């Protein structure tokens, strides 16, 4: 889920009805939502998002071994195949998340 | 107490074209719906668990459940065009077990409420088992709505639970009459007004994800809870 963009119907306070919103995520955190009709945007406060991201990253790292084990237990073959690729892509993924969080000021 | 947990997630995500139903959005690493479902069943190790979805989401549902809720046995039921119809479909799915006395409390929860704690689910189920029905409610300052009013106004949440047989009969009667209730309690009130429905203190954090701001609030609440529940 790194720097992912999704669209979903949410109630826009400005339009006062349900509209499609674009949601931008950095890792597991929501960075911003934008109403596709009126362009009104909801964001985490920048400083708050940075702190929130650090805490979240800490939690992700702490729980990674448990999550990996669970994945291996469920699908050992496909997990073993995909692990090297995932491992190699982690630094780039985290760097891209950090850039996305710092670059939103 | 033999409980069935019904989680409603049949809303359409495509009324305006290609977009995701909000219950499938990520919230701190897991989908909103998988958080709602996990919290709902935590206190009931032997419950029947029914997930009501839009049939177009069935592929996504299987993928998300196997990844994020693989330890929970879930029965998937196709939803209807309204909340009432989705509840009806879930109850018809459970009808044989209810009639056989294998389920005596049915609890219905909105999939877009991922922050209701397992304690709230337990309190609601126990109160419904004891009194006939239970809903979580938060007292609202009436001046927020009407400054001149001094009546007590409450904001009702989910999960809502009722004795299974009464609830099934209410939805069967509603089908015959063409009655469509706004929520579970509305249908029970229409057909079983004498059933004692208890208001259990709701939880302030039990927000229904509706506005974009709700997602930000939910992330904060989860962070404060250490990403548990």
Interface residues (C-beta under 8 A of the other chain):
Chain A: X1 X4 X6 X7 X8 X9 X10 X11 X12 X13 X18 X19 X20 X21 X23 X25 X28 X29 X30 X33 X35 X42 X44 X52 X55 X56 X59 X60 X74
Chain B: X13 X15 X16 X17 X18 X19 X20 X21 X22 X24 X25 X26 X28 X29 X66 X70 X209 X210 X211 X212 X213 X215 X216 X219 X220 X223 X226 X227
